[in-house]
Amino acid sequence: DLGERLLPREDADVSALVQAALAADGVQVLNSRRAMRCEADPQRPGGRQLVLQDLRTGLESQVAFDQLICAIGRRARTSDYGLEALGIPASTTVQTNEYLQTIYPNIYAAGDVAGPFQFTHTASHQAWYACVNALFGTFRKFKADYRVIPAVTFLDPEFARVGLNEREAAEQGIAVEVTRYELDDLDRAIAESETKGFVKVLTPAGGKDTVLGATIVGSQAGELLAEYVLAMKHGLGLNKLLGTIHTYPTMAEANKFAAGNWKRAHAPQGLLAWVGRYHAWRLR
């Protein structure tokens, strides 16, 4: 990888856990390396090797291989649809308005070709708006809602996030409070030997329970994230999550316990002291 760490857009603790999990599976991760060329392997007749350059030292090294997989990403194909003849702007993506209409109100675009997200679930989300607006736009049109976009990286363990993480909050100058819950404390995770990972929730500094973002690393992280997506979409705070019954024993309890950690950090100490004195008086 060219970068100093995997998943550079995520928090450092996420990258560290993911890289450690890959290493435990026998994957050798080479950071700060540039792939220079492929050549014959002098140590193996008929073999091949990849030559890498260490971006920190400039030195070259070799990795022998049998097969090479290149992940180069993807981009939308906007040609051969006749868009050029119609004058519809389409460079990297087809330009649309907030209703997913092109410059022609009866031509819509959704999915990777419209951008800006390359997720199957956002493509489906956009498709709903495009279809409804195309069918009923004469009476009412709906603006595509991108306020809460979840993303999952399907490694083992999975990594899932919605909203802000610590890195983005720092870059944007947003003061946040970070609450963590480690999965090695969760009964279901212990029972299934899936204790690697954590739930991390960002809330505003100052004690409000509004969920600004959630990051989950662990087994079924993509499933667990849905509760935070719902909370952010409909303005449900951690107090609401804490007050909701979660089936025992499930991985979903991790979300409730994370909310419980936040609640303990904001326990009304003055009130608790008064309650303690009250019960001490009753016991006399």
ChimeraX attribute file (.defattr): number of C-alpha atoms within 10 A of each C-alpha:
attribute: neighborCount
match mode: 1-to-1
recipient: residues
	/A:1	13
	/A:2	14
	/A:3	13
	/A:4	13
	/A:5	17
	/A:6	19
	/A:7	16
	/A:8	12
	/A:9	12
	/A:10	17
	/A:11	14
	/A:12	15
	/A:13	12
	/A:14	21
	/A:15	18
	/A:16	14
	/A:17	18
	/A:18	23
	/A:19	18
	/A:20	14
	/A:21	17
	/A:22	16
	/A:23	12
	/A:24	10
	/A:25	10
	/A:26	9
	/A:27	11
	/A:28	10
	/A:29	14
	/A:30	15
	/A:31	15
	/A:32	17
	/A:33	22
	/A:34	17
	/A:35	15
	/A:36	12
	/A:37	11
	/A:38	16
	/A:39	13
	/A:40	13
	/A:41	16
	/A:42	10
	/A:43	10
	/A:44	10
	/A:45	8
	/A:46	9
	/A:47	13
	/A:48	20
	/A:49	21
	/A:50	17
	/A:51	17
	/A:52	20
	/A:53	18
	/A:54	16
	/A:55	15
	/A:56	10
	/A:57	9
	/A:58	11
	/A:59	10
	/A:60	14
	/A:61	14
	/A:62	16
	/A:63	11
	/A:64	16
	/A:65	12
	/A:66	8
	/A:67	7
	/A:68	10
	/A:69	5
	/A:70	5
	/A:71	6
	/A:72	6
	/A:73	5
	/A:74	8
	/A:75	12
	/A:76	16
	/A:77	14
	/A:78	17
	/A:79	11
	/A:80	8
	/A:81	9
	/A:82	10
	/A:83	13
	/A:84	12
	/A:85	8
	/A:86	10
	/A:87	10
	/A:88	16
	/A:89	15
	/A:90	18
	/A:91	12
	/A:92	15
	/A:93	18
	/A:94	23
	/A:95	18
	/A:96	21
	/A:97	14
	/A:98	12
	/A:99	21
	/A:100	25
	/A:101	20
	/A:102	19
	/A:103	15
	/A:104	11
	/A:105	14
	/A:106	11
	/A:107	13
	/A:108	22
	/A:109	22
	/A:110	21
	/A:111	20
	/A:112	21
	/A:113	20
	/A:114	24
	/A:115	20
	/A:116	12
	/A:117	15
	/A:118	15
	/A:119	16
	/A:120	11
	/A:121	14
	/A:122	21
	/A:123	19
	/A:124	13
	/A:125	16
	/A:126	23
	/A:127	18
	/A:128	15
	/A:129	21
	/A:130	23
	/A:131	15
	/A:132	14
	/A:133	23
	/A:134	19
	/A:135	13
	/A:136	11
	/A:137	15
	/A:138	8
	/A:139	7
	/A:140	10
	/A:141	16
	/A:142	15
	/A:143	13
	/A:144	17
	/A:145	14
	/A:146	10
	/A:147	9
	/A:148	16
	/A:149	16
	/A:150	20
	/A:151	17
	/A:152	18
	/A:153	14
	/A:154	13
	/A:155	14
	/A:156	16
	/A:157	21
	/A:158	18
	/A:159	25
	/A:160	25
	/A:161	26
	/A:162	22
	/A:163	21
	/A:164	21
	/A:165	21
	/A:166	22
	/A:167	14
	/A:168	14
	/A:169	16
	/A:170	12
	/A:171	8
	/A:172	10
	/A:173	9
	/A:174	13
	/A:175	14
	/A:176	21
	/A:177	17
	/A:178	16
	/A:179	18
	/A:180	20
	/A:181	22
	/A:182	18
	/A:183	25
	/A:184	15
	/A:185	13
	/A:186	19
	/A:187	18
	/A:188	19
	/A:189	20
	/A:190	13
	/A:191	10
	/A:192	9
	/A:193	11
	/A:194	18
	/A:195	19
	/A:196	18
	/A:197	24
	/A:198	25
	/A:199	24
	/A:200	21
	/A:201	31
	/A:202	24
	/A:203	22
	/A:204	15
	/A:205	12
	/A:206	10
	/A:207	13
	/A:208	14
	/A:209	21
	/A:210	17
	/A:211	22
	/A:212	21
	/A:213	24
	/A:214	27
	/A:215	27
	/A:216	30
	/A:217	30
	/A:218	25
	/A:219	24
	/A:220	18
	/A:221	25
	/A:222	20
	/A:223	14
	/A:224	20
	/A:225	25
	/A:226	16
	/A:227	17
	/A:228	27
	/A:229	21
	/A:230	12
	/A:231	20
	/A:232	21
	/A:233	14
	/A:234	10
	/A:235	13
	/A:236	17
	/A:237	18
	/A:238	25
	/A:239	16
	/A:240	13
	/A:241	19
	/A:242	19
	/A:243	11
	/A:244	10
	/A:245	9
	/A:246	16
	/A:247	9
	/A:248	10
	/A:249	12
	/A:250	12
	/A:251	22
	/A:252	20
	/A:253	20
	/A:254	24
	/A:255	25
	/A:256	22
	/A:257	21
	/A:258	22
	/A:259	26
	/A:260	19
	/A:261	16
	/A:262	24
	/A:263	17
	/A:264	10
	/A:265	12
	/A:266	13
	/A:267	11
	/A:268	10
	/A:269	11
	/A:270	9
	/A:271	10
	/A:272	11
	/A:273	10
	/A:274	11
	/A:275	12
	/A:276	12
	/A:277	12
	/A:278	11
	/A:279	10
	/A:280	10
	/A:281	9
	/A:282	8
	/A:283	7
	/A:284	5
